Amino acid sequence: MISVEEARRQIRENSVVLETVECVLEEAWGRVLAEDVISDAFYPSEDRSMMDGYVIGAEAEPGDFNLVGEIPAGAVPDQVLGAGEAMRIFTGAILPEGGGRVIMQEEVKRDGDRISIGEFAENLFIRPQGSEATPDQVVLEKGRLLGATELAILAQVGRVRCKVVRPLVVRHLATGNELVPPDQKPGPGQIRDTNSTLLAGLLKSMGIDLSDSHHALDDPQSLAEIAEGDWDILLVSGGASVGDYDFGAEALKRLGFIIHFDRVNLRPGKPLTFATRGKQVAFVIPGNPVSHFVCFQVAIRLAMETMAGREGGWDFLSLKLENAAALKPDPRDTFWPARVSVKDGEWTIAPVRWSTSGDTFSLVGINALARINGNSPADGRVQALLLDLPVSGL
């Protein structure tokens, strides 16, 4: 049995970054950049006003000024601003030659074509040319996940097409003779399949669509036949333990996969299997849904991030512990489902009560995992891994 850190090391070292494709801007959300994006110009392209007001010379002193023109946004000023002169200017407008300071309109008294300016702040209220970006500057790095702000930057520098890592193709097999679809009432000895829905939702939170999902019986040949195909990641729900009907690893071996590990010092999720065949990655996950949730956050997510060309997020915060009574000490490295919120101006984490790793109901509202090594922490704080899920109270 290996540690969580060793399992993550092996996952990272054996997961290969996918090929790159060219993508149009409208389809780039949620994709990962496969190249650096370079600025094509100065941003701003000229010195521009930060607000509505009046522009005067940089060395001008408080006093009276002759108003000699107006510069709306989008106009190109064609006159030079002289001593004792001012021009009306609007937010985003280009400063005229000779202009070096913008005075807010609220601080100016106007009488026809004359304005009077009293004491003013040191701030010039100007966005200098190139203060945001300069030509040939890297504005987005390779490996950056493209969200709304990143897409706005691509649009700003005119990159309507960019190279990205192609989407992951993820296949899921829900194993177990006892499983029935969610819309079917279970008979004696049967249960509804929740893991297919759970995994599809977890993938969606990463911007990944589940390519296909199948039900496989507890038979290694059946598993192997359904598992074969053209995919990047295979997720097998169930079949990871040591029971007589746990055939996940056996099916992968029949398909020529290399088993890198099949036990992790992890609670819940100890019987987690990780295997590869060429560039393909497979996980056999313990069948209970809480184990699925934890294994996804601790292990599966890392493989997907690595294959997408991203650095795997694995930063913990030390948070004040609430509801410590919910914790049940265990020698294993426990990743306890929890809820993070803000109370009295301080972030706190409250582990939820879960009776078994099959207790799906305990996962409602989860947005973090509390990492507990051995006994409950004595200092009232715990290491918390925040998840890409809505955070209550923030």
C-alpha positions, 0 to 999 in steps of 0.5 A: 500500500502506497501513500497518497503523495506516492500515488499522485507522483505515479499518476503525474509521471505516467499521464501524458499530455494530449495533442494540440488542436486549433480552436476558434475563440467562441469554442475556447472556454474551458480549454487549456492553452498549448502556446504562449499568447503574445501582445500585438501592440501597446495597451493602452495604445496611447495615453488615455483619460481614466475619467470624465473631466478636463485635461491640462498640462502636466506642470500646470498649477491650480487656477483659471484656464481657457477651454479650447476644445473637447475630446470624446472617446474614439476621437483623435485630438488634432491640436496641441494644448498650450499653457493656460489652456484646458480641454474637456475630455471623457473616459477612455479618450486619447490625451492631446499633445501637451496634456499631462493631467486630468482633473475630475469634473467634480473638482472644476468650476465652469463658466462658459469657455473658462474653467477654474481649478483649485487644489488637485490630487497628485494622481494624474488620472491617466492610463499611460501608453503600454502600462497594461501590455507592450508589444511582444509581451506574454499576456497568457502563458501556455498551460493556462485554463481559459475562462471568461477573463482569459477569453477577453484577453484573447479578444483584446489582442486579436487572437480569434484562433489559438492552439489548445489541448484537445478535449479529453475523451472519458469513458465510464463503466458502472459495474455490478450485477445489482445496479439498475438505472435511476429511473427504475425502482430497485428490486430485492438486492438491487440499488440505483446507479448513482456513480454514473451521475456523480462522475458526470457532474464532477467532470462537468465541474472541470469543463469535461463532458463524459463521452459515454457511460455503460453498465458492465456485469461482474465478469472480467470478459464482459468488462474487458469487451466494453472497456476496449476502445478509443478513449483517453481515460477510463473510469471503472466504478466498482470492481476495485476491492478484493471480493470474488466479484471485483474484476476491474484490475483483471479486466485491465490486465487482459487488455494489456494495461500496466497496473501501477498501484491498486492500494492507497493509504487513503480513507475513503478509497483505499482499493484504488487502482491506477493503470496505463496502456500507452497514452491511455489511463484507467482508474478502478474506483471503489464502488461507494459514492463517497469513495468516488468523490474523494478518489476523484479529487485526490487522484483522478483530477490530477490525471486529467489536469496533467493530460490537459497540460495543467499543473495539478492544484494541491494547495491546502489551507489551515482553517479553524475546525468546527464540528470536530465531534463528526471526526472518527480517528483512523490510521489512514490518511483521511480526506473528510468531506466538509463545508467551508464557510465564513463566520465572524470574519474567519474561514472555518471548516466543518466536517460532515457526518457520514456513516459509511462511504456509501452515504451519498446524502452526506455529500450535500453542500460539500465544498472541501476535504479536511485532511486528517492524519491519525487522531483529530487535530489538537490545536483546533485547526485542520488542513483543508483542500478547497474544491471547484464547487460553490462555497457556502458563505463566501 
